[in-house]
Amino acid sequence: MTSIPPSTTHGAEPLLRVRHLSTRFRNRDGEVTAVDDISFELAAGEVLGLVGESGCGKSMTGYSLIDLVDPPGYVAGGSVRLNGRELRGLPAKAWRALRGDRIAMIFQDPMLTLNPVLRIDTQMVEAVLAHRRISRAEAQTRALDALERVGIPAAAERLRSYPHQLSGGMRQRVAIAIALLNQPDLIIADEPTTALDVTIQAQILYEMQTLCREAGTGLIWITHDLSVVAGLADRVCVMYAGRIVEQGSTAQVLERPAHPYTRGLLDATPAAALARGHHRGEPLRQIPGSAPPLSALPAGCAFRPRCPRANESCLQVPPRVETADGQEALCWHPLSPGEALPEASTAIGVQS
């Protein structure tokens, strides 16, 4: 296995090309890196799952892509190209034209999208008219259709409601509908179905897949739920401590994980554990310890203190290695296909 640069999409220019993106936050002690030199690509019509534990930088990556990092945070470097157009450094006016039109983001909290003092129809119609020269009646029809697509019953009545008159799950569906309004080129979805029941979740996932397939929309789905990624995503990026530690096709990453962290996540997932011969009723294997704070990352590989394969070489920043065609891992000791992790009690535990 040899060190290689981040993967590239063969053939046509990808819809989204991210190179060496880094985001930092200033504090009284200096700076903390929340997104650390990440690179990936997304083709038109493709779904990319961005997975990892809470605090690993998934959401911050989404905010960084669309220039929504508030002070004291800032995007420190890198390139973000959408349809060949460099987005880094665009003026505020250009970003206003892009957001909600060619790029849409669905937030975890729908009240980050919805204005509490405006009716739903007012907000949805204005979201259309801000980017399209159509009549208000046409915009109203488009809003009604979007609500019906995400499974909202009595959609015409809901259009006349205020956000506080809807349940949390219903508000989230409205936020998803707003993201679909203008058929954007790219949608960034930050765990948008967490508050929804499984039936509605399945319906929305189906709608998202249909949109990507028919309209060529690229979708980045940010989640900690590997079962959702398994049924939705074409490709997966696994994040840990602000870095992408593994990426590849969904089948490669979930069936033949190369990074010990990815293997640990799967071992702690009931469906994946059962597929590997785990018996019902037996406790699942857990990743020992907890993710380090970004302000106190260990030297070298951030996963080193929790990794049973760690040794002295892990005190250095690991290389990016190709473990299979199109699959990469940021690791000194990537797993072979089908290889299991040793028990946590055998971990070397190299100290910082």
N, C-alpha and C positions, 0 to 999 in steps of 0.2 A: 504494500500500500504506500502511495506517495502523496506528498502534500500537493494540493491543487487549489486554484482560485475558486471563488464561489461559482455555482453552476450557471450555465447560460442556456437560454432557450434556442434550440436549433431552428434555422429557417427564418420566418418572419420576425419583425420587431415585436417583442412582447407588449402587452397592454401596459403593464407596470414593471419598471426596472428600478430596483432599490440597490444602491451601492454604498457600503461603508457608512451607514446612517448611525449617528451618535447623538444622544440627548443627555444633557447634564443639568444639575440643579445646584445653585450656589447656596451655601449656608455659612454660618459663622466660622466653621472650621475649614472651609475651602469649597470643594466641589464634589458632588456625588454623580456617578455615571449611571443613569437609569436604562439607557439603550446603548449598547456597547458594540459599535462597529458591525452592524448586521447588514447582510446582503441577501436578496432573494428576487425572484421574478414571478410574474403572474400573467398568464396568457388570457386572451379574450375568451369568455365563456367558461373559464376555469374557476374552481372553488379551492381556496387555500385555507387549511385549518392552522391556526396559530394557538398552540397549546402550552400549558405549563401551570405550575402552582401559582397561587395568589402572590403578587408582588414581584413576579419574575420579569415584568416589563411589557407584557402583552398589550394592555390598554395604552400605555405610554407610546408604544410603537404606532398604534392607530392614530393617536393625537399628533404624533410627530409627522406622519405622512401627510396630514392635511393642515399643518401649521396651526395647531390649536394648543400649543404648549404655553401656559401662562408663566410669567415671572414668579419666582426666581429661576424657573426652568428656561432652557433655550436649546434649540437644535444646534449642536456644536459643529457638525460637519456631515458630509455625505451628499449623495445625489438621489433625487426622486424624479423619475421621468415617466409621464403618463402619455401614451401614444406618441412617444418620441419627444415630448415637450418637457423641458426641465422646469420643475415646480419650485425648487429651492430658490429663494430670492425674489419670488414674485411680489409685486406690490399688493397692498390690502384690497384695492379695487378689483384686481384680477382674481384674488382668492374668493371674494364675494360672488363673482360671476361663476366660479367653478363649483363652490360648495352648494349642494342642493340641486345642482344641474348635472354636471359630468361626474362629480364625486358626491356620494351621500354617506353619512355615518349614522348608525343606529346605536344609541347609547344604552348602557345598563339601566339607567334611571330615566324613564320616559319624560319626567318633568324637566330634564335638561333640554328636551326638544319642544315641549308644549308650553305655551303661555297660559298661565292659570286664569287670566281675565278675558280671554278671547274664546269664542265658540270654536268648535272643531272645524266647521265649514269655513269660517273666516281664515283660520290658519292654513288650511289645506289649499284653499283657492289662492291665497296670496303667495304660497310657495310655488304654485304653477305660474301665476301671472308675473312673478319676478323674473322668470326665465323664458316664457313663451308668449308670443303675440297671438293670443286667442281670446274669445269672448269669455265673460264671466260665467255664462251658462255652460260653455264647453268645459271650463275649468271645474265647475261644480259637478258635471257628469264624470269627469276624470277622477275627482275625489271620491265620489260615490262608488265607482268601480273599484278603486284601490281598497276601500274599506271592505267591500264584499270579497275581494281576493284574499284578505287575511282572516276571513271567517267571522266578521262582526255581524251578529244578527240585527235585524231592523236597522240597517245601515243608514237609511234616510233620516231616521229619528236620531241616531247617534251623531249625525252631522250637526244637528242643532243643539247638542249638549256642550256643556263646559267640562274641562278636564276633571274637576272635582266631583262631577256627577257620575264618573265612570270608575270601575274597579281598577286596581293596579294592573291586572292582566289585560284589561280592555285598553287602558292607556298605552300599554306597551305595543299592542297591536296597531293602534293609531299611529304611533311613532314609526313602526315598520312600514305602514301604508304610506306615510309621508316620504320615506326614503325611496319608495317605488314610483312615486308620482311622475317624475320626469325621465324615467328609464335611463338612469345614469350609466356611464361606462364602468364605474367602480363603486362598489358598496363595501364599507367597512362595518361589520356587525360585531359589537362588543357584548357578547353574552346576552343577546336580545330575547331569548326564550326562557330564561331562568325562572321567571315568575308565571309561566304559562303551564297549563296542564298538558299531559302527554299527547292528547288528541289534537289540541290546537297547535302544539309544537310540531307534530308530524305534518299538519296541514301547511304550516308556514315554511318548514323545511322543503316540502314538495314545491311550493310556490317559488321559493328561492332557486331551487334547481331548475325549474322550468324557465324562469327569467334568464338565468345564465345560459341555458342551452339555446333558447329561441332568440334572445336579443344580443347575445355575445357579451353580457355583462360579467365583469370579473368580480368575485366575491372573496373577501378576507373574513373568515369566521373566527373570532376570538373566543376561546372557551377553555374550561378545564375539564370538560366532559368528553372523554375519549370515545364513548359510544356514539355521540352525535357526530364527531369527526369521522368515525368509521363509515357511517351511512351517508355522509354529505360531501366530504372533501375529496378532491382528486389528488391533492398533494398536502403534505403536512410539514410544518416547521415547529420544532420543539424548543422552547425557550427556558433558560435557567440563568438567574442572576444577570439579566439584561442582555444575554448572548443567545444566539441561535446555536444550540449544541448539536442538533441533527435536523436534516431535511431530506425529503425524497417523496416518492409516490406514497399514497396512503397504504397500499399493500406492503411496500417495502418497510416502512417505518413501523407499522403495527404488527406485521407478521414476522419480520426479521430485523428487529431493532439493533442498531450498532452501538449506540451510546448507553452506558450503564444507567444513566438517569432515565432514559426512555424505557429501558427494561424494567427499572424499578417502578415506574408509573403503571406499566402494564401488569406487573405482578400484584399490584395493589388494587386492580380493577377486577371485579368478580367475573365478568364475561370472559375477559382475556385469560384470567387464571384458570377457569374451568376448561378452556380450550387447550391449555397446556398440561392437563391432567390433574389439576387441583381438585380435591374432593370436597363436596358440600359439607358444611359444618366445621371445616377446618379453618383456623384463622388465616387471613391473608397476610402475605409478607409485606412489611412496611419498609419504606426508606428510613434508615436510622437518622436521628437528629432532625434539624429543621434548616430551612434555607437561611443563609447568612444575611444580615442587613447589608444594603448596598453601601453603607458608610464604612463597613468593616469586612470587605471581601478578603478571603485568604489569598496568598500569593499563588500565582500559576492558575491551575484549574479551580474554578469556584466550587465545583462539586467534590473536590478532593476529600474534605473531611467526612463526607457521607458515603464515599465510594469504596466498596470492598476490593476493588482492583488497584487502588492507588499505590504508588511507590514514589521513589525519589524524583523520577522524571516529571511527575505531576506538579512539582514545585515550580515548573516553568509553564508559560502559557502554551496550551496544546495546539498542535497544527490542525488544519482542516484537511481531512483525508477522505478519499473516495473509497467507500466500502462496497459499492456495487454501481452499476451504470445508472447515473442520476441520483444516487444516494450519497450523502456526505455526513460526516460526524466530526465534531471538534473534540478530539480525544487522542491521548497517547496510546490507549489500550482498547480500541474498539472491539466489540464482541463479534465473533464469527456467527454466521447464520445458525439459529437454533441453540446457541450457547446460552446457558443459564448463569446467573450471578452466583458467586459463592455466598454462603450464609454470612449475615452481618457480623457474627462473632469472629469471623476469620479476617475481617478488614484490617489492613495494615495500620491505618490511622496515622499517616505521616503528619507531623506537626508543622505549623507555620514557622 
